[in-house]
Amino acid sequence: MQAYAEPILFAIITFPVVALIFTLPYMIVQYRRHGSIPFMRTVIVYSFIFYLMCADLLTILPLQDIETVRAMTQPYVQPIPFRWVADAARATGFSVSQPETWLGMLRSKDLFQFAANVAMLVPLGIYLRYYFRWSFKKTLTASFLLSLFFELTQLSGLFFIYPRPYRLADVDDLIANTLGGCLGYAIAPVATAFLPSRDRLDEVSDKRGKRVPLLRRALAFLIDATLARMAAWLLRGALAQSLPVSETLYDMLAFLAFMCLMMWLMGGRTPGRRLLRLRLEDARGGGRPKLWQCVLHVGILYIAAFRVSTEAVRLLSAQTLPVWRLVLAVAMVSVATAFWFAALLRTFMRGGQLLHCRFSRTREVSVIRARAA
């Protein structure tokens, strides 16, 4: 069992890193498709990723020393189907006509390994039928191809990192894995009977998608801010020798200018909002925001939420800290704290407006359309 426990333990240790890398693309896809990220859907998707990590690591761990692998001489391919049956029968003295040998056959290492390979892809069949709603034919093909990938990984010596294979590429593993995927497909309705259906998950997601949570807004702003920052940086490079103001002031003004113009020229549908299916509109008429509204919306958000915090840190990090500097830094921290507290409070109060939306008389709306019944 140690051979199975080590890869799973390694998957547990490395999963947070993989999940962190996967999170941003996952959030973008979910917000774009549904406008929300329900907890149950997230648990299912991340558990699927963890399962695939475990299955892959089971085929390559434990790793071997390269010199040890170089000295290996045993065969690295087993091309005969159901060879494990003959090996198990020979090792246990199994005979169909002798019932007393049957128990030994059931306890054989070869049968256990075959059953373990079947079990390894049973979850794949369950996931593919339940969540991805794949047909039996597609599940069969996916199970075969995933198993083939595992065997080719072993046959290539971990993609030629090793001078030769250090694990046996066995056709029986290919058969067992494919059988496991098909078995998982067959038992999926029973295995997932306690879970909400995929249609129910989509229904809940779409209902929540009509709202605009703080995280969805923040992600759209992050995308737009990144684009604006890149544009400001490129322009600064072109004007490096002729900047009329300090680089710090230029960065701030250029960033705000790009953000405001992008929002105004695109009618509230900035790249980040387009990606996440949002739109900023005039709160009074519902049309595209005016330029002054864009300036107030972006300016208050940027200054209250971010700039005062960075300036407060700069003031506090000075070598000398006179009273006026301390008072100013505390005031700035108070402004930022008040803004984020109001934003947090808004997440628990439906219909509440954020400060920059209230003063600019704008509102964020979701453009997710309800799915056809």
ABEGO torsion letter per residue (X at the ends): XAAAAAAAAAAAAAAAAAAAAAAAAAAAAAAAAAGBBBAAAAAAAAAAAAAAAAAAAAAAOBBBBAAAAAABABBABBABBGAAAAAAAAAAGBBAABAAAAAAAAABAAAAAAAAAAAAAAAAAAAAAAAAGBBAAAAAAAAAAAAAAAAAAAAAGGGGABABBABBBBAAAAAAAAAAAAAAAAAAAAAAAABBBAAAAAAAAAAAAABBBAAAAAAAAAAAAAAAAAAAAAAAAAAAAABABBAAAAAAAAAAAAAAAAAAAAGGBBAAAAAAGBBBBBAAAGBBBBAAAAAAAAAAAAAAAAAAAAAAAAAAABABBBAAAAAAAAAAAAAAAAAAAAAAAAAABBGBBBAAAAAAGBBBBBABBBBBX
